Amino acid sequence: QTYENVGTMDKIVCSAVFSGRDIRVDNSEFSGADLSALFGGIDLNLKNAVIRRNVTIDVKAVFGGIDILMPSNVRVVVDVTPILGGVENGTRTPLGADENTPTVFIRGTCLFGGLEVK
């Protein structure tokens, strides 16, 4: 199942069990997410999302993978525990970032799975 152009909502909740999910947030306020991939994959595209305040993304990947694309104007803090899995944060802190720069906190666990933030 594919979710495109997700509108403003409290929080995105998505599970992929033996399947794949694509989520794209375009020109809408992003308020956080709860993502679970079990033998499946989730792609969350936030490149065009509106993020004005700190938000949290909770992730769980068990024998699966989660990829998250971030906009360039936010800071990203990853606190994910890999257990025989992998976590990669390929983002950069925006030039001139200060205490008012929105931060996306990503927390969770990857068990035989992976998380990639770009």
Secondary structure, DSSP 8 states (H G I E B T S, - for coil): -EE-S--S-S-EEEEEESSEEEEEEEEEE---EEEEEESSEEEEEEEEEE--S-EEEEEEEESSEEEEE--TTSEEEEEEEEESSEEEE-----TT--TTS-EEEEEEEEES-EEEE-
